[in-house]
Amino acid sequence: MNIKSISAIKSYRIERYSDLEAGEILRHVPILENGTQDPFRTEFFLGSTMLQTNRGPVTINFELKAVNLKDAFAVWGEALADKLREIEDQQVRAKILNGAGLNPSAVKKQ
């Protein structure tokens, strides 16, 4: 078994911000091996929420195009809406292809 070791030089400190209702923002801050912020790599933001489905809770993660925390809060709602549209498009596409007797994973998106 080949187990890969975690890389100290590619690591991030993750800060979580939440309103305890709609979801959260994850701020990924690049760090050096000693734990201080790496000034040569850029931080990035991800959004996350949990949706209740008839099959139970599902976590949805999505990219936030933001350069700072204020921007991340501002774009969170629209980024979630975009991700949900993407998921819905994938489901519709899979139903159409399955109905035609095709394997959705075997058909490349153009």
C-alpha positions in Angstrom: 0.0 0.0 0.0 1.3 3.4 -1.0 0.4 6.0 1.6 1.3 9.6 0.7 2.6 11.8 3.5 1.1 15.3 4.1 3.2 18.1 2.7 4.2 20.8 5.1 5.2 23.2 2.3 1.8 22.9 0.6 -0.3 23.3 3.8 -3.0 25.7 4.6 -4.5 27.0 7.8 -8.3 26.8 7.5 -10.4 29.4 9.2 -14.2 28.8 9.5 -16.8 31.6 9.5 -20.4 30.7 9.9 -23.8 32.4 10.6 -24.9 29.0 12.1 -27.9 29.0 9.8 -27.2 29.2 6.0 -23.7 27.8 5.9 -20.0 28.7 6.2 -17.0 30.2 4.6 -13.7 28.5 4.7 -10.7 30.7 4.4 -7.6 28.8 3.3 -4.5 30.6 4.3 -1.2 29.3 2.9 1.4 28.6 5.6 5.1 27.9 5.9 6.5 24.9 7.7 6.7 26.9 10.9 3.0 27.8 10.8 3.4 31.4 9.8 1.6 32.8 6.7 3.3 32.1 3.4 3.6 35.5 1.7 4.2 34.0 -1.8 1.0 31.9 -2.1 -2.5 33.3 -2.3 -5.3 32.5 0.1 -8.6 31.3 -1.3 -12.2 30.9 -0.1 -14.7 28.1 -0.3 -18.4 28.1 0.7 -20.2 25.3 2.2 -23.8 24.5 3.2 -25.8 21.4 4.1 -29.1 20.6 2.2 -31.7 18.2 3.5 -32.8 15.7 0.9 -35.2 12.8 0.9 -32.0 10.6 1.2 -30.6 12.6 4.1 -28.3 15.6 4.5 -25.9 16.5 1.7 -23.0 18.8 2.0 -22.4 21.2 -0.9 -19.0 22.9 -1.3 -18.3 25.6 -3.8 -15.6 28.1 -4.8 -15.9 31.7 -3.8 -14.3 34.1 -6.2 -13.1 36.5 -3.6 -9.8 38.2 -2.6 -10.8 38.9 1.0 -13.4 37.8 3.6 -15.7 40.8 3.0 -15.9 39.7 -0.7 -16.4 36.1 0.3 -19.5 37.0 2.3 -20.8 39.2 -0.5 -20.6 36.4 -3.2 -21.6 33.5 -1.1 -25.3 33.4 -2.0 -24.7 33.8 -5.8 -21.9 31.2 -5.7 -24.3 28.7 -4.0 -27.0 29.4 -6.5 -24.5 28.8 -9.4 -23.4 25.5 -7.8 -27.0 24.3 -7.4 -27.7 25.2 -11.0 -24.6 23.1 -12.0 -25.8 20.2 -9.9 -29.3 20.4 -11.4 -27.9 20.5 -15.0 -25.8 17.4 -14.2 -28.9 15.6 -12.9 -31.0 16.5 -15.9 -28.2 15.5 -18.3 -27.9 12.1 -16.5 -31.6 11.5 -16.7 -31.7 12.3 -20.4 -28.7 10.0 -21.1 -30.0 7.2 -18.9 -33.4 7.4 -20.7 -31.6 7.1 -24.0 -29.7 4.0 -22.7 -26.4 5.8 -22.5 -24.0 5.9 -19.5 -23.7 9.6 -18.4 -20.1 9.1 -17.2 -19.0 7.8 -20.6 -20.4 10.8 -22.6 -18.1 13.8 -22.6 -19.5 17.3 -22.0 -18.9 19.7 -24.9 
